[in-house]
Amino acid sequence: MVEFKNVLCAIDLSDASVRTLTYAAAVARWYGARLTVLHVAPTFDAMQVRAGALGDAVDIVQPMPREEVLNELRKALAVSKTAEDAATLAAVAGEPVATIVDQALSIQADLLVMGTHGRSGFDRLLLGSVTEKVLHKAPCPILTVPPHATQNTETDGTFSRILCPMDFSLSALQALGFAVDLARQSGGSVIALHAIEWLADDVSAHARFNVQDFRQHLTEDAHARLGALIADQPGGTCSIEKVVEIGRAYRKVLSIAEARAADLIVMGAQGLGGMGLTLFGSTTQQVVRGATCPVLTVRGR
């Protein structure tokens, strides 16, 4: 059973990241987990900054002191309606990606929560920067929260409408297990989606076989494989629907998530090449970037 005991939430103190903390706090409350709130700064010491060319005057820049950062983290906790004694606050100087990963390892985090947009500057958590790099290296599942996510999870910590893209890789199989268990705990539902990306209509002119017939074969095969996976899932108060679509995987994931008002997308971090969900730099990355609901990224064991 999916159970989170140690939740790490990395924030940059922007409004968007404080919203991310609201999600992390709600999940921690639901599971009775210990919540650690982390802010990483390059340094807390004064820095010398030269204005321009060599010989120009040197300015002394005073970063926000550690104690002031901790005060800001306390304010963020108050916004998330989390008691201060229910969380551990950490203000750490260092390189953001390495520090976040190290903190996740040191507290044995089983869930890392981060925003997909933050402030610019040294401590930004912008996708394409810190968050994206952490996705490659994190030792645990990562819940990424877009800035405008508006679902019940923000307040009650549960996910009831879950979309799980499936390419039949080990990572995707593990993601399906997460999705079904999370939905079962909330009495919700799961959509298991497989996207067939290969064989466009214009291939027919160059192919020596009937492309439409072969595409139909792939569709039927995908339905059968999804059906077998669903049949293997343990019973409980969770409905699982299988869906097979033809088109770019990330576009289908995003469009179905929006059309079905999904409050969570659960997907593997490492997938199959070729027709299915592909490796980082493609489907997973595009979904995390474009989703309007949180995305739980699961790395295959």
C-alpha positions as CSV (number, residue, x, y, z in Angstrom):
1,M,0.0,0.0,0.0
2,V,1.2,3.5,-0.8
3,E,2.0,5.2,2.4
4,F,4.1,8.4,2.8
5,K,5.9,8.8,6.1
6,N,8.4,11.5,5.3
7,V,7.4,14.3,2.9
8,L,10.0,16.9,1.8
9,C,8.8,20.1,0.2
10,A,11.4,22.4,-1.4
11,I,10.2,26.0,-1.9
12,D,11.8,29.2,-3.0
13,L,9.4,31.5,-1.0
14,S,7.6,32.7,-4.1
15,D,3.8,32.8,-4.0
16,A,3.7,29.8,-6.4
17,S,6.0,27.7,-4.1
18,V,3.9,28.6,-1.0
19,R,0.9,27.1,-2.9
20,T,3.0,24.0,-3.5
21,L,3.5,23.8,0.3
22,T,-0.2,23.8,0.8
23,Y,-0.4,20.6,-1.3
24,A,2.5,19.0,0.6
25,A,1.0,19.9,3.9
26,A,-2.4,18.4,3.0
27,V,-0.8,15.1,1.8
28,A,1.3,15.0,5.0
29,R,-1.8,15.5,7.1
30,W,-3.7,12.8,5.3
31,Y,-0.9,10.2,5.8
32,G,0.2,11.4,9.2
33,A,3.6,12.0,7.7
34,R,6.4,14.1,9.0
35,L,6.8,17.2,6.8
36,T,10.1,18.9,6.2
37,V,10.1,22.3,4.5
38,L,13.4,23.2,2.8
39,H,14.7,26.4,1.3
40,V,18.1,26.4,-0.4
41,A,20.1,29.5,-0.9
42,P,23.6,29.9,-2.5
43,T,24.9,31.4,0.7
44,F,23.9,33.3,3.8
45,D,27.2,35.2,3.9
46,A,27.8,38.6,2.4
47,M,29.0,38.5,-1.2
48,Q,31.2,40.8,-3.2
49,V,29.7,41.8,-6.6
50,R,31.6,43.9,-9.1
51,A,29.3,46.2,-11.0
52,G,31.1,46.0,-14.4
53,A,34.6,46.0,-15.8
54,L,37.7,45.2,-13.9
55,G,38.6,48.2,-11.7
56,D,34.9,49.2,-11.1
57,A,33.7,49.5,-7.5
58,V,32.8,46.4,-5.7
59,D,29.4,46.2,-4.0
60,I,28.7,44.1,-1.0
61,V,25.4,42.1,-1.3
62,Q,23.8,40.9,1.9
63,P,21.7,37.8,1.2
64,M,18.7,37.1,3.4
65,P,20.0,35.8,6.7
66,R,19.2,32.3,7.7
67,E,16.9,33.3,10.6
68,E,14.9,35.6,8.3
69,V,14.5,32.7,5.8
70,L,13.2,30.5,8.7
71,N,10.8,33.3,9.6
72,E,9.5,33.3,6.0
73,L,9.2,29.5,6.1
74,R,7.1,29.9,9.3
75,K,4.8,32.4,7.5
76,A,4.5,29.9,4.6
77,L,3.5,27.2,7.1
78,A,0.8,29.5,8.5
79,V,-0.6,30.1,5.0
80,S,-0.8,26.3,4.5
81,K,-2.6,26.0,7.8
82,T,0.1,23.7,9.2
83,A,1.1,23.9,12.8
84,E,4.8,24.7,13.3
85,D,5.3,21.7,15.5
86,A,4.0,19.5,12.7
87,A,6.9,20.4,10.4
88,T,10.7,20.6,10.4
89,L,12.1,23.8,8.8
90,A,15.4,23.8,7.0
91,A,17.3,26.7,5.5
92,V,20.4,25.3,3.8
93,A,23.2,27.0,1.8
94,G,24.4,25.1,-1.2
95,E,23.8,24.2,-4.8
96,P,20.0,23.6,-5.1
97,V,19.8,20.3,-7.0
98,A,22.5,18.5,-5.0
99,T,21.2,19.9,-1.7
100,I,17.6,18.9,-2.3
101,V,18.6,15.4,-3.3
102,D,20.9,15.1,-0.3
103,Q,18.2,16.3,2.0
104,A,15.8,13.7,0.5
105,L,18.3,11.0,1.2
106,S,19.2,12.2,4.7
107,I,15.6,12.2,6.0
108,Q,14.7,9.1,3.9
109,A,11.9,11.0,2.2
110,D,9.4,8.9,0.4
111,L,7.8,11.9,-1.4
112,L,9.4,15.1,-2.7
113,V,7.0,18.0,-3.5
114,M,8.2,20.8,-5.7
115,G,6.6,23.5,-7.9
116,T,7.0,23.8,-11.6
117,H,7.3,27.6,-11.6
118,G,9.0,29.9,-9.1
119,R,10.9,33.1,-8.8
120,S,13.9,33.9,-11.0
121,G,17.4,34.4,-9.7
122,F,19.7,32.3,-7.6
123,D,17.0,30.3,-5.8
124,R,14.5,29.7,-8.6
125,L,12.7,26.4,-8.9
126,L,11.8,26.8,-12.5
127,L,11.1,23.8,-14.7
128,G,14.2,23.5,-16.9
129,S,16.3,24.4,-14.0
130,V,16.1,23.0,-10.5
131,T,12.9,21.0,-10.6
132,E,13.7,19.3,-13.9
133,K,17.2,18.3,-12.8
134,V,15.9,17.0,-9.5
135,L,13.4,14.8,-11.5
136,H,16.4,13.0,-13.0
137,K,18.1,12.4,-9.6
138,A,15.6,12.1,-6.9
139,P,15.7,8.9,-4.8
140,C,11.9,8.9,-4.3
141,P,8.6,9.8,-6.2
142,I,8.2,13.5,-6.9
143,L,4.9,15.4,-6.8
144,T,5.2,18.5,-9.1
145,V,2.5,21.1,-8.6
146,P,1.7,23.8,-11.3
147,P,1.0,27.3,-10.0
148,H,-2.7,27.3,-10.9
149,A,-3.7,23.8,-9.8
150,T,-7.2,24.0,-8.2
151,Q,-8.4,20.7,-6.8
152,N,-9.6,19.2,-3.5
153,T,-6.2,17.8,-2.8
154,E,-5.0,21.2,-1.8
155,T,-7.2,21.0,1.3
156,D,-7.8,17.3,2.0
157,G,-4.7,15.6,0.7
158,T,-6.5,12.9,-1.4
159,F,-6.6,12.2,-5.2
160,S,-9.9,10.8,-6.6
161,R,-9.6,11.3,-10.4
162,I,-6.3,9.9,-11.5
163,L,-4.8,9.5,-15.0
164,C,-2.1,7.0,-15.5
165,P,-0.2,6.9,-18.8
166,M,0.9,3.4,-19.6
167,D,3.6,2.2,-22.0
168,F,4.0,-1.2,-20.3
169,S,7.5,-0.5,-19.0
170,L,8.5,-1.5,-15.5
171,S,8.4,2.1,-14.4
172,A,4.9,2.5,-15.8
173,L,3.7,-0.7,-14.1
174,Q,4.9,0.7,-10.8
175,A,3.1,4.0,-11.6
176,L,-0.1,2.1,-12.2
177,G,0.2,0.4,-8.8
178,F,0.7,3.8,-7.2
179,A,-2.3,5.2,-9.1
180,V,-4.7,2.4,-8.2
181,D,-3.6,2.4,-4.5
182,L,-4.1,6.2,-4.2
183,A,-7.5,6.0,-5.9
184,R,-8.5,3.1,-3.6
185,Q,-7.6,5.1,-0.5
186,S,-9.9,8.0,-1.6
187,G,-12.6,5.8,-3.2
188,G,-11.7,7.3,-6.5
189,S,-11.1,6.1,-10.1
190,V,-8.2,5.6,-12.5
191,I,-7.9,6.0,-16.2
192,A,-5.2,3.8,-17.6
193,L,-4.1,5.4,-20.9
194,H,-2.0,4.0,-23.7
195,A,-1.1,6.2,-26.7
196,I,-0.1,4.8,-30.0
197,E,2.3,7.3,-31.6
198,W,3.4,5.4,-34.7
199,L,1.9,4.9,-38.2
200,A,0.4,8.2,-39.4
201,D,-2.1,8.1,-42.3
202,D,0.4,9.4,-44.8
203,V,2.6,6.3,-44.2
204,S,0.2,4.2,-46.4
205,A,1.6,5.5,-49.6
206,H,5.0,4.0,-48.8
207,A,4.0,0.9,-46.9
208,R,3.5,-2.6,-48.3
209,F,0.8,-3.4,-45.8
210,N,-2.5,-1.8,-44.8
211,V,-1.6,0.8,-42.2
212,Q,-5.2,1.2,-40.9
213,D,-5.5,-2.5,-40.3
214,F,-2.2,-2.7,-38.5
215,R,-3.1,0.3,-36.4
216,Q,-6.4,-1.4,-35.5
217,H,-4.3,-4.5,-34.5
218,L,-2.1,-2.3,-32.3
219,T,-5.2,-0.7,-30.7
220,E,-6.8,-4.1,-29.9
221,D,-3.5,-5.4,-28.6
222,A,-3.2,-2.4,-26.3
223,H,-6.7,-2.9,-25.0
224,A,-6.0,-6.5,-24.3
225,R,-2.8,-5.7,-22.4
226,L,-4.4,-3.0,-20.4
227,G,-7.3,-5.3,-19.6
228,A,-4.8,-8.0,-18.3
229,L,-3.1,-5.4,-16.1
230,I,-6.4,-4.2,-14.7
231,A,-7.5,-7.7,-14.0
232,D,-4.3,-8.3,-12.0
233,Q,-4.9,-5.3,-9.7
234,P,-6.3,-6.2,-6.2
235,G,-9.9,-5.5,-5.6
236,G,-11.3,-2.6,-3.7
237,T,-13.3,0.6,-4.0
238,C,-11.6,1.8,-7.1
239,S,-12.8,1.8,-10.7
240,I,-10.3,1.5,-13.5
241,E,-11.0,2.5,-17.1
242,K,-8.8,1.6,-20.0
243,V,-8.4,4.1,-22.8
244,V,-6.3,3.7,-26.0
245,E,-5.6,6.8,-28.2
246,I,-3.7,7.4,-31.4
247,G,-1.4,10.5,-31.4
248,R,1.5,12.1,-29.6
249,A,1.5,10.7,-26.1
250,Y,2.1,13.9,-24.1
251,R,-0.7,15.7,-26.0
252,K,-3.1,12.9,-25.3
253,V,-2.2,12.8,-21.7
254,L,-2.7,16.5,-21.3
255,S,-5.9,16.7,-23.2
256,I,-7.5,13.7,-21.4
257,A,-6.4,15.1,-18.0
258,E,-8.1,18.3,-18.8
259,A,-11.2,16.8,-20.4
260,R,-11.8,14.4,-17.5
261,A,-10.8,17.0,-14.8
262,A,-8.1,14.8,-13.4
263,D,-6.7,15.9,-10.1
264,L,-3.5,13.8,-10.5
265,I,-1.4,12.3,-13.3
266,V,0.8,9.4,-12.2
267,M,3.5,8.3,-14.6
268,G,6.8,6.5,-14.8
269,A,10.0,8.5,-14.9
270,Q,11.7,6.0,-17.3
271,G,9.8,4.5,-20.1
272,L,10.2,2.6,-23.4
273,G,11.5,4.1,-26.5
274,G,9.7,4.0,-29.9
275,M,5.9,3.8,-29.8
276,G,5.2,4.2,-26.1
277,L,5.9,6.8,-23.5
278,T,9.6,7.7,-23.9
279,L,12.5,8.8,-21.7
280,F,13.0,12.1,-20.0
281,G,13.3,14.9,-22.5
282,S,10.1,13.9,-24.2
283,T,6.8,12.7,-22.8
284,T,7.4,12.8,-19.0
285,Q,9.0,16.2,-19.3
286,Q,6.3,17.6,-21.6
287,V,3.5,16.4,-19.3
288,V,5.1,17.9,-16.2
289,R,5.6,21.2,-18.1
290,G,2.1,21.4,-19.5
291,A,-0.1,19.8,-16.8
292,T,-2.7,21.9,-15.0
293,C,-3.0,19.4,-12.2
294,P,-0.2,17.9,-10.1
295,V,1.9,15.1,-11.6
296,L,3.4,12.3,-9.5
297,T,6.5,10.9,-11.2
298,V,7.5,7.4,-10.1
299,R,10.9,5.9,-10.8
300,G,11.0,2.2,-11.5
301,R,12.9,0.1,-9.0
